[in-house]
């Protein structure tokens, strides 16, 4: 009897965790869709040549296109990490729900800040500051979610402490969050060199992809 009750309670908790994951997936999917709705292709005119179009619009579209790609990449990366995180959960608590809602709110705001960043009429330093701050806070919120969900003391995942510390050490959400916030702060003072704050993150990404490629090619070389 006790065994049956315990199993039923465990299944109920697992079902609630799945509900949280499904709700989160829906919010993130909507935010990803809204991103493209904020990107507007300006009227080009019928009589412009390709050279004239490049002269008129190339400079104006570089930052919006990069911003759109960066926003979609960031949301996709955070969704994958969020999905992998919730696969490890067996129960939840109120703190997890609150932090998850904060994380989802920051994801929901991303299409708004992306739209703000795409508008030429807004000051460039303010556009960059607001947009990059949003990206930074999204990453920091995910890091807090990860720590809350997987820390052995909470008992939400049931993974051993060694695995928790390994996952925490490999995760770079806090690093990326601080990098984005640093870039946002730098953009207040200058819009020319703010991208320097991305160099550490870019170098880490390059090293990671290079290492993945090297591991992929190593078995082929042995053959």
N, C-alpha and C positions, 0 to 999 in steps of 0.2 A: 504493500500500500504506500509506504513512504517512498519506495523506489519509483512507483508510478507517478506520485505527486511531484517528486523532484524532476522527473523526465518531462512532465507536462509543463512545469514552471520554466525549465530550461528552454523548451521549444517555444514557449511564449516570449521569452526574452529574445531568442534568436529571431523570431518573427518581427518583433519591434525593431531590432537592429536592421533587418532587411527593409522595413518601412522607411526608416531614416535614410538608408542608402538610396532607395527608389526616389524619395522626395528630393534628395540632393542631386541625383542624376537629372531630374526634370528641371530644376532650377538652373543647373549648369548648361543643359542643352538649350534652354531658352536664351540664356545670356550669350551663348555662342552664336545663335541665330540672329539675335538683335545686333551683333557687331556689324554684319554685312549691310544691314539696313541703314546704318549711319554713314556708309561710304557712298558718296554721290559723285558720279562722273559729270564734270561740267559740260555744258553745250559747246561743241567744238566749232560749229559753223560749217556751212557747206563749201565755202570757197577757200578754205585754208589748206595750204600744202603741208606735207609731213614736217618739213623744216620749221614752218611757222607754228605748228602745233607743239613741237618740241620746245621752241623758244617761249611760247606763251604758258605752257602748262607743266613742262618737265620739272622745273624747280618747285612748283607748288604741290606736286603730287608725290614727291619723294618721301617726305615725312609722313603724310597720311597713309601711303601704302605700307611703309615700314611699321607704322603704328598699328595698322590693321593686322599685319602678319604677326607682330610681336604679341598683340592682345590674344589672337587666336591660338598662337603657340603656347602662351602662358596658361590660358584656360584649359587647353588640351592636356598640357603636362600636369597641371594640378588635378584635373579630373582623373587621369590615370593613377596618380599617387593616392588620391582619395579612394578610388576603387580598390586598389591593392590594400590600403589600410583597413577598410571595412571588411575585407575578406578575413581578417585576423580577429575580428571582434565576436564575442559570444554573448555579451550583455552591454548595457549602457547605464549611464547615470545622468543626473541633471546638468552637471558641469560639462559633460560631453555634448549634450544637446545645445547648451548655450554657446559654446565655442564653435560648434558646427554651424549654428545659425549666424554667428558673426562672420565666419568664413564665407558662407553663402551670400550674405548681404554684400560683402566686399566684391564677390564675383559678380553679383547683380549690378553693382555700381560701375563696373568696368566698361560696359557699352556707353554709359553716360560720359565718363571721363575720356573715353576714346573719341566720342563725338565732339567733346569740348576741345580736344587736342587737334581734331581735323579742321576746325574753323579758323580761317586765316585772319578773321577780324579780332581774335583774341591775342593778347600779348604772348609772344613765344615763350618767354621765361615762365609765365603763369601756366600756359598749356602744358609745358614739360613738367613743371613742379607738381601739378595736380595729378597728371597721368602717371608719372613715375612713382609718386607717393601711393597711389592706389595699387600699383603692381607690387610695391614693397610690402604693403600691409596685407595683401592677399597671401604672399609667401610666409610672412610671419604668423598669420592666423593659422595657416596649415601646420606650421611647426608646432604651435601650441596644441593644435588638435592631435597631432601625432604623439606628443609627449603625454597628453591626457589619456589617450586611447590605449597606448601600449605600455605605459609605466607599470611594472609588476604590482606596485602597491595598490593600484586602483582595481585590479582583478578583472578588467574588462576584456582582456584578450587571452589570458592564460598562457602567454608565451614566456619562456624562461628569461631571467634577467640578462643572460649573456646575449641572447638574440635581440633583446630590446636595445642594449647598448650598441650592438653592431649596426642595427637599423638606424639608430639615432646618429651614429658616427658617420654613416654613409650618406645620410640625407643632407642636402645642401639648401633646404628651403630658407633657413635662418640666414645663411650666407647670402643667398640671392636677395632676400628681403632687405637686408642691411645695405647691399650694393645699390639696389634701386632707390632706397631712401637717401643714400649718399649722393647719387646722381641728381635726385630731386632737389636736395639742398644746394648742390653746386650750380644747378640751373638758375637759382634765384640770383646769383651773382654774375654768372656769365653763361650765355647759351652757346659759346664757341667751344668750350673745353669740357662741358659737363659729361660728355661720353667717355672721358678718361676713367670714370668710376666703373665702367663696364669692362675694362680691360682684365681685371682679376677673374671675373665670371667667364669672360670669353676664353681666356687661357685655360681655365679649368675644363670648359666644354670641349675645347680643341683637344686637350690631353685625353679626356675620357673617350671621345670618338676615335682618336688615333689608337688608343689602347684596345678598343673594341675591334677595330679593323685589323690590328696586329694579331689579336687572338683568333680572329676569323681566318686569317691567312696562314697562321702557323701550322695547322694540321695539313694544309695543302702542300706546304713546303716539305714536310716530313715524308709525304708520299712520293 
